[in-house]
Structures are given as structure tokens and as C-alpha cells.
Amino acid sequence: MRLQDKVAIVTGAGQGIGLAYTERFLDEGAKVVMAELHEERGEIGFNSVQNRGDAMFVQTDIADPASAQACVDAAMDRYGRIDILLNNAAIYMDLDISNQSLDYLKTVFDVNVHGQWIMASAAAPHMAAQNSGRIINQASIAAYLYQSMTPQSAEFPGVSNSAYQLSKWTVIGMTKYLAGQLGAYNITVNGIAPGLTFTEATKTVVPSEAQAILGMMQSIKREIQPEDMCGAAVFFASDDSAMVSGQVLCIDGGMTMPA
Ligand SMILES: NC(=O)c1ccc[n+]([C@@H]2O[C@H](COP(=O)([O-])OP(=O)(O)OC[C@H]3O[C@@H](n4cnc5c(N)ncnc54)[C@H](O)[C@@H]3O)[C@@H](O)[C@H]2O)c1
């Protein structure tokens, strides 16, 4: 087991990729704090891993500093340390792709970008005191897809806010800045950029035409599943990646291949 007795906070752990991370971390011997905004999702996810290992559910809004701090405090109260923060939560299933307003761009950034920073800010002091820690930020290969996936009309529709893509591109930059800051305290910060992964959220949010286009762009021709993300998460969370920081790994079946 590669994460024996490590303490991990996984955000957005109630369903989808966050639940897959939780399951795999428990299988690897970690204790997992499941931080999730939606109470019902959190309870269902937590109940599903009851027999798998030592986990707790803490209802958390990562965009709210007080709530994020309460989550970190709950982890410290129960387990006494925090080794891993997996910043997985984002507005994705609940994304309103039709909303192109500036206010909505800010709403998405509040969670997808600032939420990761808020959680890192709350967890990092404990990691620094331990002189060890692992922060893993969930990005997306959507950051590298600049073109519209929908047919464009001749009439200029106005500038799109590209809220989700822009937020994930910012996560990639923030990962590198945090890595630069926190390395002195033996805290690594890395990112995972999934390709189109067949969670309930993807089936709900991504139009079928876009799913088909993205599938054709993969060099490995099979659907990506949440479990495909877990090997990278365990690597970044484990001692094996002690000297790896500021890296973002695309797990997209060979689609984007950024240099
Ligand atoms: N599924 C994909 O194809 C794909 C591709 C690239 C990146 N991602 C990213 O992977 C992560 C998980 O994706 P998923 O498919 O499981 O999506 P999902 O929407 O099912 O999971 C996100 C989880 O985060 C929770 N959440 C939302 N706002 C929150 C907040 N303020 N505080 C705490 N929790 C909050 C949601 O309730 C949900 O459980 C997201 O960061 C997503 O952007 C997914």
C-alpha cells in the first residue's frame, strides 16, 4: 500500500472522479476526509466507502474560507495531520454553459480557482509544520482546447466567457506558482488534467456531438473512466514523487500532448 496512514483531504468527493480518488486512496491505506458541498452527494459517497477504510464526510464549501478552514480543522481534530490535499472539486456537473455573463465567469472562478487556493491556504500551514505535504490540483485538458466545439454563425455573437476552460487554464498556472512558493517547506504541488472522462457530470454537461469530436481526437480509442485518473493521483500523493513539483499531467488518451 503506497499511502499507508497518510491523511488526505479530497474535495468534491461525493461522486465522480473525487469518489474514485477517495476509493483508491482508501485502498492504498490512506485516511480520507471527504469534503463535499452537496450534503446528499457527500452522504451517498461516504456511505458507499464505509467498508473500505477510515473516512469521514465534512460538508464543505471550498469557495468559503471559513468553511474550508472548518474542514481542515476537522481533519486535524480527527487525524492530527494533513499529508495530502486533492483539490478536485469544481463547478462542472452544475455548469451552466449557456450563461456567458461576467458575473457567471466570477462565480466559476470563485470555486474552480479561488476554491483551490483557499483550501491550499488552509492546509499548507499544517504541511509546513510537518515539513512535508502533497497538493494536487485538478485541472482539465479543456484548458488546452481553445476552439469552440459548436458550429459558429456568420454573425459575431459577442465574446464568450469560456468560464470553465479559462478557470482550468488558471489552475495550471496557479499550480506552478504554489509549487514555487511551497517547495521550501517540502510541499509539492502538481496537477492532473483529465481528458473527457465518463462521469455522470460529463454525460449531463457535454453535448453528444462534442463527446464524439473529443473521442476522435484521442490517440487511444476508448472511453476514459474516473479510475484512469487514480494512478497519477497516487503517484503525486506518494513518496515516489518527492522531487516532482509544478507539473501537470494530462490523462487524456493521448489527445493534447502539450510540450
Ligand atoms: N469528467 C470529466 O470529463 C473531467 C474532465 C476534466 C476535468 N474534470 C474535473 O475533474 C473534477 C471532477 O469531475 P467530475 O466529472 O467528477 O465532476 P462532478 O461535477 O461530478 O464533481 C465535482 C464535485 O465537486 C463538488 N463541488 C462543487 N462545488 C463545490 C464547492 N464549492 N465545494 C465543495 N465541493 C464542490 C460537486 O458537488 C461534485 O460532487 C472537476 O474538477 C472537473 O472539472 C473532469
The ligand as a Tripos MOL2 file, in Angstrom:
@<TRIPOS>MOLECULE
LIG
   44    48     1     0     0
SMALL
NO_CHARGES

@<TRIPOS>ATOM
      1 N1        -15.3310   14.3750  -16.0780 N.am      1 LIG1
      2 C1        -14.5190   14.9610  -16.9530 C.2       1 LIG1
      3 O1        -14.5500   14.6990  -18.1760 O.2       1 LIG1
      4 C2        -13.4960   15.9360  -16.4880 C.ar      1 LIG1
      5 C3        -12.5100   16.3460  -17.3880 C.ar      1 LIG1
      6 C4        -11.5590   17.2440  -16.9690 C.ar      1 LIG1
      7 C5        -11.5660   17.7150  -15.6740 C.ar      1 LIG1
      8 N2        -12.5450   17.3060  -14.8250 N.ar      1 LIG1
      9 C6        -12.5180   17.8340  -13.4610 C.3       1 LIG1
     10 O2        -12.4900   16.7530  -12.5590 O.3       1 LIG1
     11 C7        -13.1910   17.1030  -11.3600 C.3       1 LIG1
     12 C8        -14.3010   16.1360  -11.0740 C.3       1 LIG1
     13 O3        -15.0940   15.9900  -12.2270 O.3       1 LIG1
     14 P1        -16.4130   15.0870  -12.2240 P.3       1 LIG1
     15 O4        -16.6400   14.6600  -13.6290 O.co2     1 LIG1
     16 O5        -16.3300   14.0640  -11.1530 O.co2     1 LIG1
     17 O6        -17.4790   16.2250  -11.8880 O.3       1 LIG1
     18 P2        -18.6040   16.4070  -10.7360 P.3       1 LIG1
     19 O7        -19.2910   17.6710  -11.0450 O.co2     1 LIG1
     20 O8        -19.3990   15.1690  -10.6410 O.co2     1 LIG1
     21 O9        -17.7310   16.5200   -9.4290 O.3       1 LIG1
     22 C9        -17.4260   17.7450   -8.8080 C.3       1 LIG1
     23 C10       -17.7940   17.6430   -7.3540 C.3       1 LIG1
     24 O10       -17.4210   18.8750   -6.7150 O.3       1 LIG1
     25 C11       -18.4890   19.2570   -5.8430 C.3       1 LIG1
     26 N3        -18.4460   20.7110   -5.6350 N.ar      1 LIG1
     27 C12       -18.8510   21.6900   -6.4780 C.ar      1 LIG1
     28 N4        -18.6980   22.8990   -5.9220 N.ar      1 LIG1
     29 C13       -18.1530   22.6850   -4.6940 C.ar      1 LIG1
     30 C14       -17.7570   23.5440   -3.6350 C.ar      1 LIG1
     31 N5        -17.9180   24.8790   -3.7220 N.pl3     1 LIG1
     32 N6        -17.2330   22.9980   -2.5110 N.ar      1 LIG1
     33 C15       -17.0770   21.6500   -2.4150 C.ar      1 LIG1
     34 N7        -17.4650   20.7800   -3.3770 N.ar      1 LIG1
     35 C16       -17.9850   21.3000   -4.5040 C.ar      1 LIG1
     36 C17       -19.7470   18.8230   -6.5840 C.3       1 LIG1
     37 O11       -20.8500   18.7210   -5.7210 O.3       1 LIG1
     38 C18       -19.3030   17.4720   -7.1510 C.3       1 LIG1
     39 O12       -19.5340   16.4310   -6.2390 O.3       1 LIG1
     40 C19       -13.6330   18.5520  -11.5760 C.3       1 LIG1
     41 O13       -12.6120   19.4290  -11.1230 O.3       1 LIG1
     42 C20       -13.7230   18.6470  -13.0800 C.3       1 LIG1
     43 O14       -13.6250   19.9740  -13.5260 O.3       1 LIG1
     44 C21       -13.4990   16.4410  -15.1990 C.ar      1 LIG1
@<TRIPOS>BOND
     1     1     2 1
     2     2     3 2
     3     2     4 1
     4     4     5 ar
     5     4    44 ar
     6     5     6 ar
     7     6     7 ar
     8     7     8 ar
     9     8     9 1
    10     8    44 ar
    11     9    10 1
    12     9    42 1
    13    10    11 1
    14    11    12 1
    15    11    40 1
    16    12    13 1
    17    13    14 1
    18    14    15 2
    19    14    16 1
    20    14    17 1
    21    17    18 1
    22    18    19 2
    23    18    20 1
    24    18    21 1
    25    21    22 1
    26    22    23 1
    27    23    24 1
    28    23    38 1
    29    24    25 1
    30    25    26 1
    31    25    36 1
    32    26    27 ar
    33    26    35 ar
    34    27    28 ar
    35    28    29 ar
    36    29    30 ar
    37    29    35 ar
    38    30    31 1
    39    30    32 ar
    40    32    33 ar
    41    33    34 ar
    42    34    35 ar
    43    36    37 1
    44    36    38 1
    45    38    39 1
    46    40    41 1
    47    40    42 1
    48    42    43 1
@<TRIPOS>SUBSTRUCTURE
     1 LIG1         1 GROUP 0 **** ****
